[in-house]
Amino acid sequence: MACGGSRTHLRAPLLRRSGGLGTVESLMARIFDLVIARQELRHTHASVADLERNRLDIGQAQLDLSHALIDRYVPSENAA
């Protein structure tokens, strides 16, 4: 599909959460600990519910880490 003329790029604003996430380093350490815990859960044949809770905790920690990285490296609109 060809597109002529200038292109308009629409970009949704970044939704940033303030505070309470922890530092990038502390979140990385939390993810490391959760992954180690997951390996232990698998080794001990933990219940599906325990594995799912751990999976959700890892996912939330990864989301928090991504927000912390954005806050660290992408200038806020208010800083301009």
Secondary structure, DSSP 8 states (H G I E B T S, - for coil): ----S-------------SSS--HHHHHHHHHHHHHHHHHHHHTT--HHHHHHHHHHHHHHHHHHHHHHHHHHS--GGG-
